[in-house]
Amino acid sequence: MTRAGPPGVAAERTDLAWQRTGLGILAVAGLIGHRAVDSDRPALLVAAGVTALFGLGVLGGLAPARARFVQRRRLEDGDVAARRSVAAVTAAVIAICLAAAVAVTVPVD
């Protein structure tokens, strides 16, 4: 069994994981954009833009809101599960996977 760390460490790791998810989505947007420019496919730029908006939404909106929620709930000794925000991030990651799959499968001349 592993020992629990100091109070708040798990919440901090979770906050960092949400930030990494947002940064990962932005990285995928950059890769899709690179593919669009490299293969001269302007339609892929739309996919890259939408992907970047998802990443910014996670990084700039959901991740900080989740961090504030967890901090507030920890002070109240309440449950820190946030099913709606987890569902939103899951939906964003699935959408990004689909966008990346489309970008990869588009034939290059």
C-alpha positions in Angstrom: 0.0 0.0 0.0 1.2 3.5 -0.7 0.9 6.1 1.9 -1.2 9.2 1.3 0.8 12.4 0.8 0.1 15.6 2.5 -3.4 17.0 2.3 -4.1 18.6 -1.0 -1.5 16.8 -3.0 -4.0 14.6 -4.9 -6.1 17.7 -5.7 -3.0 19.5 -7.0 -2.1 16.5 -9.2 -5.7 16.5 -10.5 -5.4 20.2 -11.3 -2.2 19.6 -13.2 -3.7 16.7 -15.1 -6.5 19.0 -16.3 -4.0 21.5 -17.4 -2.0 18.8 -19.3 -5.2 17.7 -21.0 -5.8 21.2 -22.3 -2.2 21.5 -23.4 -2.4 18.2 -25.1 -5.5 19.2 -27.0 -3.7 22.4 -28.1 -0.7 20.3 -29.3 -3.1 18.2 -31.4 -4.5 21.4 -32.8 -1.0 22.5 -33.8 -0.3 19.1 -35.5 -3.6 19.3 -37.4 -2.7 22.9 -38.5 0.7 21.8 -39.6 -0.8 19.0 -41.6 -3.2 21.5 -43.2 -0.4 23.8 -44.2 2.0 21.1 -45.3 -0.6 19.3 -47.5 -2.3 22.5 -48.7 -5.7 21.5 -47.2 -7.5 24.6 -46.0 -10.4 22.6 -44.7 -8.1 21.1 -42.1 -7.4 24.6 -40.8 -11.0 24.7 -39.7 -10.5 21.4 -37.8 -7.3 22.8 -36.3 -9.2 26.0 -35.2 -12.0 24.1 -33.6 -9.6 21.8 -31.9 -7.7 24.8 -30.6 -10.9 26.3 -29.2 -11.6 23.1 -27.4 -8.1 23.1 -25.9 -8.5 26.8 -24.8 -11.9 26.0 -23.3 -10.4 23.2 -21.2 -7.2 25.1 -20.3 -8.8 28.5 -19.8 -12.2 27.6 -18.6 -12.8 24.1 -17.3 -9.4 23.5 -15.6 -9.5 26.7 -13.5 -13.2 26.2 -12.7 -12.4 22.6 -11.6 -9.5 23.8 -9.4 -11.7 26.4 -7.7 -14.5 23.8 -7.2 -12.1 21.3 -5.6 -10.6 24.0 -3.4 -14.0 25.1 -2.2 -15.3 21.6 -1.6 -12.1 20.6 0.3 -12.7 23.6 2.7 -16.2 22.4 3.2 -15.1 18.7 3.6 -17.4 17.8 0.7 -17.3 15.5 -2.2 -15.0 16.7 -4.9 -16.5 14.7 -7.8 -17.6 16.9 -10.6 -19.4 14.6 -13.1 -20.5 17.4 -15.5 -17.0 18.8 -16.0 -15.5 15.4 -16.3 -18.1 14.5 -19.0 -17.4 17.8 -20.8 -13.6 17.1 -20.9 -14.3 13.5 -22.0 -16.5 14.8 -24.8 -13.8 17.3 -25.8 -11.1 14.6 -25.9 -13.3 12.3 -28.0 -14.0 15.2 -30.5 -10.3 15.9 -30.7 -9.6 12.2 -31.4 -12.1 12.3 -34.2 -10.6 15.5 -35.7 -7.1 14.0 -35.5 -8.3 10.8 -37.2 -9.8 12.8 -40.0 -6.6 14.8 -40.4 -4.5 11.7 -40.6 -6.8 9.9 -43.0 -7.1 12.7 -45.5 -5.1 11.7 -48.5 -2.1 13.9 -49.4 -1.5 14.5 -53.1 
